[in-house]
Amino acid sequence: MKGIILHGGHGTRLRPLTHTGPKQLLPIANKPMSEYCIDSMKEAGVKDIAIIIGGIGSQKVKDYYGNGEKFGVNISYIPQDFPRGIAHAIGLCEDFINNEKFLVFLGDNIYQKGMPPKQSPERKEAERRLNEQINTIVNSNSNGIFIPGNHDWNNGDDDGWDRIKSVDKYIIDKKLNNVIMLPHNGCPGPEVIDLGDKIRLIIIDTDWWLNGDVQANKDNSKCNPGDEQSILDSLRSALKNKGKRFAIIAAHHPLESYGAHGGYFNWKQHIFPLRELNESLWIPLPVIGSLYPILRKSGISSQDLSSDEYGNMINKIEAVLSKYSDWIYAAGHEHSLQVLKGINNNLYLVSGFGTFEHDEYLTEGDKTIFAALEPGFMQLDFNNDGSIILSVISGKTGVAKEIFIMNVK
């Protein structure tokens, strides 16, 4: 496993201390703060370290750390011409990372209401749930990216933007080089990361489109892009300029589904609608209970594909995707595993059933290639011969089992 230290930026909030050098070289207990990062990596067995440099004092960083020999590690330097965010910095490291493993979590990372304030009695449990996922990344020596979902946004409540920013800050405060949430700050993205010369990862916060007045926009944030047309232009540019790379567009909300968010319900949801509020409420409400799925199908919830907000997002994103090939759109949201036919013979993946705690309904439609109502995940393998293999892994029995495999390319 390799380590990355972000050593760029201008340190404007620490001026005048950073007028002549980078903030990471400021001493804490007579030792530069970034040296503590190197010590921690060394203790964890990470010896190959890349330092991203840029801005004031880049040469001072090189002069202090050299090739890393006196610190017991191997250090290389990667220049960043201007502070462009963590995703850009990771993209600069594609040769250094050299196809190391990456994990992507497709949203709803803290179920059901995101990260509450520190004083909330729900905070401890929220941190535990997020830590379980973070530990999965750390313990597997992988790289992980968390993508926001509607529950991380607290389902669009007034404090939704604060909660999604709290999740982002919590992960940043962990100071882990291989774990990140993207996009940052409740912004819509897209964020683009190139993993070598084979893969382009394009990350979107789709819940930004569905949150109405709660969303971050140009009036209350530093998001860039920060409006629908700019987001679509950036997505178009990311696909147009990917070269021979295969693109994975990763988001929380699917563009197609044959589950509840797509308007498909079973008899239990008609007879026992209160179980949507509490799974223990087996109170029969025949006839009246059917109003719930009928309202869902009519688009009363922005989280369903039938809503005006969701439909607008689908139409505009698909209008961009329709112009390009060699991509997969991967999402969560539905508590199921679905492989679906997308536009231009590309694939839509729905992988949102990560636990045993859901009692949902799933059917098959014209676009279904594979569907399973069981916990699991999906895996893409990019082989040296240029082939791409999609595997669906079930965890239904508590032991990982491959239940579907297909050639993507």
C-alpha positions as CSV (number, residue, x, y, z in Angstrom):
1,M,0.0,0.0,0.0
2,K,1.2,3.5,-0.8
3,G,0.7,6.8,1.0
4,I,-0.2,10.3,-0.3
5,I,0.3,13.6,1.6
6,L,-1.3,16.7,0.3
7,H,1.2,19.5,0.9
8,G,-0.1,22.2,-1.4
9,G,-2.3,25.2,-0.9
10,H,-1.6,28.8,0.1
11,G,-2.4,28.6,3.8
12,T,-4.3,31.9,3.7
13,R,-6.1,31.3,7.0
14,L,-2.8,31.0,8.9
15,R,-1.2,34.2,7.6
16,P,1.1,35.9,8.4
17,L,2.7,32.6,9.5
18,T,2.5,31.2,5.9
19,H,3.7,34.2,3.9
20,T,7.0,32.5,3.3
21,G,6.3,28.8,3.5
22,P,3.6,26.1,3.5
23,K,1.4,25.6,6.5
24,Q,2.3,21.9,6.7
25,L,5.9,22.8,7.7
26,L,4.7,24.8,10.7
27,P,6.1,23.1,13.8
28,I,4.0,21.4,16.4
29,A,6.1,20.4,19.5
30,N,9.2,21.3,17.4
31,K,8.3,19.0,14.5
32,P,6.6,20.0,11.2
33,M,3.0,18.9,11.3
34,S,3.4,16.9,8.0
35,E,6.2,14.9,9.6
36,Y,3.7,13.4,12.0
37,C,1.8,12.1,8.9
38,I,5.0,10.4,7.7
39,D,5.6,8.9,11.1
40,S,2.1,7.5,11.2
41,M,2.5,5.9,7.7
42,K,5.8,4.4,8.6
43,E,4.3,2.8,11.7
44,A,1.5,1.4,9.6
45,G,4.1,-0.2,7.2
46,V,3.7,2.3,4.4
47,K,7.1,3.2,3.0
48,D,6.4,4.6,-0.4
49,I,5.0,8.1,-0.1
50,A,4.1,10.8,-2.6
51,I,3.9,14.4,-1.5
52,I,1.7,16.7,-3.5
53,I,3.4,20.1,-3.6
54,G,2.4,23.5,-5.0
55,G,2.2,27.1,-4.1
56,I,4.5,29.0,-1.7
57,G,7.5,27.0,-0.3
58,S,7.4,23.9,-2.5
59,Q,11.2,23.9,-2.6
60,K,11.3,24.1,1.2
61,V,9.4,20.9,1.4
62,K,11.9,19.1,-0.9
63,D,14.8,20.5,1.0
64,Y,13.4,19.3,4.3
65,Y,12.3,15.8,3.4
66,G,14.6,15.0,0.5
67,N,14.2,11.5,-0.8
68,G,12.9,10.4,2.6
69,E,15.9,8.3,3.5
70,K,16.6,10.0,6.8
71,F,12.9,9.4,7.8
72,G,13.1,5.7,6.8
73,V,10.7,6.0,3.8
74,N,10.8,6.6,0.1
75,I,9.5,10.0,-0.9
76,S,8.6,11.3,-4.4
77,Y,7.1,14.6,-5.3
78,I,4.1,15.4,-7.5
79,P,3.5,19.1,-8.5
80,Q,0.0,20.6,-8.5
81,D,0.0,23.9,-10.3
82,F,-3.0,25.4,-8.3
83,P,-5.2,24.1,-5.5
84,R,-8.0,22.3,-7.2
85,G,-9.3,20.0,-4.5
86,I,-8.5,16.5,-3.2
87,A,-10.0,14.7,-6.2
88,H,-7.7,16.5,-8.6
89,A,-4.7,15.8,-6.3
90,I,-5.6,12.0,-6.3
91,G,-5.9,12.2,-10.1
92,L,-2.3,13.5,-10.3
93,C,-1.2,10.3,-8.4
94,E,-2.5,7.8,-11.0
95,D,0.9,6.6,-12.0
96,F,2.1,6.5,-8.4
97,I,-1.0,4.6,-7.2
98,N,-0.4,2.1,-10.1
99,N,-3.8,0.5,-10.1
100,E,-4.1,-0.1,-6.4
101,K,-7.5,-1.2,-5.2
102,F,-10.4,1.3,-4.9
103,L,-13.8,1.0,-3.1
104,V,-16.7,3.2,-3.8
105,F,-19.7,3.5,-1.4
106,L,-22.8,4.7,-3.4
107,G,-24.5,6.9,-0.8
108,D,-26.8,6.6,2.3
109,N,-23.6,6.0,4.3
110,I,-25.3,6.9,7.5
111,Y,-28.8,5.4,7.5
112,Q,-31.4,7.0,8.0
113,K,-30.7,10.6,8.8
114,G,-27.1,11.4,8.0
115,M,-24.7,12.8,10.6
116,P,-26.5,14.6,13.4
117,P,-24.9,17.4,15.5
118,K,-22.3,16.5,18.0
119,Q,-24.7,17.1,20.9
120,S,-27.4,14.8,19.5
121,P,-28.0,11.5,21.3
122,E,-28.0,9.9,17.8
123,R,-24.5,11.0,17.1
124,K,-22.7,8.0,18.6
125,E,-24.7,5.5,16.6
126,A,-24.2,7.5,13.4
127,E,-20.4,7.6,13.9
128,R,-20.4,3.8,14.6
129,R,-22.2,3.1,11.3
130,L,-19.8,5.3,9.3
131,N,-16.8,3.9,11.1
132,E,-17.8,0.3,10.2
133,Q,-17.5,1.3,6.5
134,I,-14.3,3.3,7.0
135,N,-12.7,0.3,8.8
136,T,-13.7,-2.0,5.8
137,I,-11.6,0.2,3.6
138,V,-8.7,0.5,6.0
139,N,-8.5,-3.2,6.9
140,S,-8.6,-4.3,3.2
141,N,-5.7,-2.0,2.3
142,S,-8.0,-0.4,-0.4
143,N,-8.9,3.1,-1.4
144,G,-12.5,4.2,-0.7
145,I,-14.8,6.9,-1.9
146,F,-18.1,7.8,-0.1
147,I,-20.8,9.3,-2.3
148,P,-23.6,11.2,-0.6
149,G,-27.2,9.8,-0.7
150,N,-30.6,11.1,0.3
151,H,-30.3,9.8,3.9
152,D,-27.0,11.5,4.3
153,W,-28.8,14.7,3.3
154,N,-31.5,13.8,6.0
155,N,-34.0,13.4,3.2
156,G,-34.0,17.0,2.3
157,D,-34.9,18.4,5.7
158,D,-33.9,22.0,6.5
159,D,-30.7,20.8,8.2
160,G,-29.8,18.4,5.3
161,W,-26.9,20.5,3.9
162,D,-25.4,20.9,7.4
163,R,-25.6,17.1,7.9
164,I,-23.9,16.2,4.6
165,K,-21.2,18.7,5.4
166,S,-20.8,17.1,8.8
167,V,-20.2,13.7,7.2
168,D,-17.6,15.2,4.9
169,K,-15.8,16.9,7.8
170,Y,-15.9,13.8,9.9
171,I,-14.1,11.8,7.2
172,I,-11.6,14.6,6.6
173,D,-10.8,14.8,10.3
174,K,-9.9,11.1,10.2
175,K,-6.8,12.2,8.2
176,L,-6.8,9.0,6.2
177,N,-5.1,9.2,2.8
178,N,-7.1,6.4,1.3
179,V,-10.6,7.4,2.4
180,I,-12.6,10.4,1.1
181,M,-16.1,11.7,0.4
182,L,-16.8,13.2,-2.9
183,P,-18.1,15.7,-3.9
184,H,-17.2,17.9,-1.0
185,N,-19.3,20.4,0.9
186,G,-22.7,19.2,-0.4
187,C,-21.7,20.3,-3.9
188,P,-23.1,18.6,-7.0
189,G,-19.9,17.7,-8.8
190,P,-19.0,16.1,-11.1
191,E,-15.6,15.2,-9.6
192,V,-13.3,13.4,-12.0
193,I,-10.5,10.9,-11.0
194,D,-8.4,9.0,-13.6
195,L,-7.2,5.6,-12.4
196,G,-4.3,5.0,-14.7
197,D,-5.0,5.0,-18.5
198,K,-7.9,2.6,-18.4
199,I,-10.5,4.1,-16.1
200,R,-12.2,7.5,-15.5
201,L,-14.3,7.7,-12.4
202,I,-16.9,10.5,-12.6
203,I,-18.7,11.2,-9.3
204,I,-22.0,13.1,-8.9
205,D,-24.1,14.0,-5.9
206,T,-27.5,13.4,-7.5
207,D,-29.4,14.3,-4.3
208,W,-28.3,17.9,-5.0
209,W,-30.9,17.8,-7.9
210,L,-33.7,16.7,-5.6
211,N,-33.4,18.8,-2.5
212,G,-35.0,22.0,-3.7
213,D,-34.1,25.0,-1.5
214,V,-31.9,22.9,0.7
215,Q,-29.3,22.3,-2.0
216,A,-26.0,24.1,-2.1
217,N,-26.0,26.7,-4.9
218,K,-24.0,29.7,-5.9
219,D,-25.8,31.9,-3.4
220,N,-24.8,30.0,-0.3
221,S,-21.7,27.9,-1.2
222,K,-18.5,27.9,-3.2
223,C,-19.6,25.1,-5.5
224,N,-18.3,25.2,-9.0
225,P,-20.2,24.1,-11.0
226,G,-23.2,25.3,-9.1
227,D,-26.1,25.2,-11.5
228,E,-27.7,22.5,-13.7
229,Q,-26.3,23.7,-17.0
230,S,-22.8,24.0,-15.7
231,I,-23.0,20.6,-14.1
232,L,-24.2,19.0,-17.4
233,D,-21.5,20.9,-19.3
234,S,-18.8,19.5,-16.9
235,L,-20.3,16.0,-17.3
236,R,-20.2,16.3,-21.0
237,S,-16.6,17.5,-20.9
238,A,-15.5,14.6,-18.6
239,L,-17.0,12.1,-21.1
240,K,-15.8,13.8,-24.2
241,N,-12.2,14.1,-23.0
242,K,-11.8,10.7,-21.4
243,G,-9.8,9.4,-24.4
244,K,-9.7,5.6,-24.4
245,R,-10.6,5.3,-20.8
246,F,-13.7,3.5,-19.7
247,A,-16.0,5.8,-17.6
248,I,-17.8,4.8,-14.5
249,I,-20.4,7.4,-13.5
250,A,-21.0,6.9,-9.8
251,A,-24.0,8.4,-8.1
252,H,-26.6,7.5,-5.5
253,H,-29.8,7.7,-7.6
254,P,-30.4,5.2,-10.5
255,L,-31.7,6.3,-13.9
256,E,-33.9,3.2,-14.1
257,S,-35.2,0.7,-11.5
258,Y,-37.8,-2.0,-11.1
259,G,-38.1,-1.6,-7.3
260,A,-40.1,0.7,-5.1
261,H,-38.5,3.9,-6.2
262,G,-39.4,2.9,-9.8
263,G,-43.0,2.5,-8.8
264,Y,-43.2,-1.2,-8.2
265,F,-44.8,-2.5,-5.0
266,N,-45.9,-5.9,-3.6
267,W,-49.1,-6.9,-1.8
268,K,-47.5,-6.3,1.7
269,Q,-46.9,-2.6,0.8
270,H,-50.6,-2.3,-0.1
271,I,-51.9,-4.0,3.0
272,F,-49.3,-3.0,5.6
273,P,-48.2,0.5,4.6
274,L,-47.2,1.6,8.1
275,R,-44.2,-0.7,7.9
276,E,-42.6,2.0,5.8
277,L,-42.5,4.0,9.0
278,N,-41.7,1.1,11.3
279,E,-41.1,-2.5,10.1
280,S,-42.7,-3.9,13.3
281,L,-46.1,-2.2,12.5
282,W,-48.0,-5.2,11.0
283,I,-51.3,-3.3,11.1
284,P,-53.5,-4.2,8.1
285,L,-55.1,-1.3,6.3
286,P,-56.7,-2.8,3.2
287,V,-58.0,-0.3,0.5
288,I,-56.7,2.7,2.5
289,G,-53.3,1.1,2.4
290,S,-53.2,1.2,-1.3
291,L,-53.2,5.0,-1.2
292,Y,-49.5,4.8,-0.2
293,P,-48.2,3.1,-3.4
294,I,-50.6,5.1,-5.5
295,L,-49.2,8.3,-4.1
296,R,-45.7,7.1,-4.6
297,K,-46.4,6.3,-8.2
298,S,-47.8,9.7,-8.8
299,G,-44.5,11.4,-7.8
300,I,-45.3,12.7,-4.3
301,S,-41.8,12.0,-3.2
302,S,-38.8,13.6,-5.0
303,Q,-36.9,10.4,-4.2
304,D,-39.0,8.4,-6.7
305,L,-38.3,8.2,-10.4
306,S,-41.9,9.3,-11.1
307,S,-41.4,12.8,-9.5
308,D,-40.9,15.9,-11.6
309,E,-37.6,16.6,-9.9
310,Y,-36.2,13.1,-10.5
311,G,-37.6,13.0,-14.0
312,N,-35.9,16.3,-14.8
313,M,-32.6,14.9,-13.6
314,I,-32.9,11.7,-15.6
315,N,-33.8,13.4,-18.8
316,K,-31.0,15.9,-18.6
317,I,-28.3,13.4,-17.6
318,E,-29.4,10.8,-20.2
319,A,-29.3,13.5,-22.8
320,V,-25.6,13.9,-22.1
321,L,-24.9,10.2,-21.8
322,S,-26.6,9.4,-25.1
323,K,-23.8,11.1,-27.0
324,Y,-21.1,8.8,-25.7
325,S,-20.1,5.1,-25.3
326,D,-17.9,3.0,-23.1
327,W,-19.4,3.9,-19.8
328,I,-21.4,2.4,-16.9
329,Y,-23.7,4.3,-14.6
330,A,-23.5,2.8,-11.1
331,A,-26.0,3.8,-8.4
332,G,-27.5,2.6,-5.1
333,H,-30.8,4.0,-3.6
334,E,-32.9,0.8,-4.2
335,H,-32.4,-2.0,-1.7
336,S,-31.7,-4.5,-4.5
337,L,-29.1,-5.7,-7.0
338,Q,-30.0,-4.9,-10.6
339,V,-28.0,-5.0,-13.9
340,L,-30.0,-3.1,-16.5
341,K,-29.7,-2.2,-20.2
342,G,-28.8,1.5,-20.5
343,I,-28.8,3.8,-23.5
344,N,-26.3,3.1,-26.4
345,N,-25.8,-0.5,-25.2
346,N,-24.2,0.7,-22.0
347,L,-25.2,-0.6,-18.5
348,Y,-27.0,0.8,-15.5
349,L,-26.1,-0.8,-12.3
350,V,-28.1,-0.6,-9.1
351,S,-26.3,-1.9,-6.0
352,G,-28.0,-0.6,-2.9
353,F,-28.6,-3.6,-0.7
354,G,-25.7,-3.7,1.7
355,T,-27.4,-5.0,4.8
356,F,-30.0,-7.6,5.9
357,E,-32.4,-5.1,7.2
358,H,-34.8,-4.5,4.3
359,D,-38.0,-6.1,3.2
360,E,-38.5,-4.7,-0.3
361,Y,-40.1,-5.7,-3.6
362,L,-38.3,-6.2,-6.9
363,T,-39.6,-7.2,-10.3
364,E,-38.1,-7.5,-13.8
365,G,-38.7,-5.3,-16.8
366,D,-37.7,-4.9,-20.4
367,K,-34.3,-3.6,-19.4
368,T,-33.5,-6.2,-16.8
369,I,-30.4,-8.3,-17.4
370,F,-30.1,-9.6,-13.9
371,A,-32.0,-8.8,-10.7
372,A,-31.7,-10.1,-7.1
373,L,-33.4,-9.1,-3.9
374,E,-30.6,-10.0,-1.5
375,P,-27.7,-8.2,0.2
376,G,-24.5,-7.9,-1.7
377,F,-22.3,-5.7,-3.9
378,M,-21.0,-5.5,-7.5
379,Q,-17.4,-5.7,-8.7
380,L,-15.8,-4.5,-11.9
381,D,-12.5,-6.1,-13.0
382,F,-10.4,-4.3,-15.6
383,N,-8.0,-6.9,-17.1
384,N,-4.7,-6.3,-18.9
385,D,-6.1,-7.6,-22.2
386,G,-8.7,-4.8,-22.2
387,S,-11.6,-6.9,-21.1
388,I,-14.0,-5.7,-18.3
389,I,-15.8,-8.3,-16.2
390,L,-18.8,-7.4,-14.0
391,S,-19.5,-9.7,-11.0
392,V,-22.5,-9.6,-8.6
393,I,-21.6,-10.9,-5.2
394,S,-24.2,-12.0,-2.7
395,G,-23.8,-12.0,1.1
396,K,-27.2,-13.6,1.8
397,T,-25.7,-16.6,3.6
398,G,-23.0,-14.6,5.4
399,V,-20.4,-15.9,2.9
400,A,-19.6,-14.0,-0.2
401,K,-20.8,-15.9,-3.3
402,E,-20.7,-14.9,-7.0
403,I,-24.3,-15.1,-8.3
404,F,-23.9,-13.4,-11.7
405,I,-21.0,-12.6,-14.1
406,M,-20.9,-11.0,-17.5
407,N,-18.4,-9.5,-20.0
408,V,-18.9,-5.7,-20.2
409,K,-16.3,-5.3,-22.9
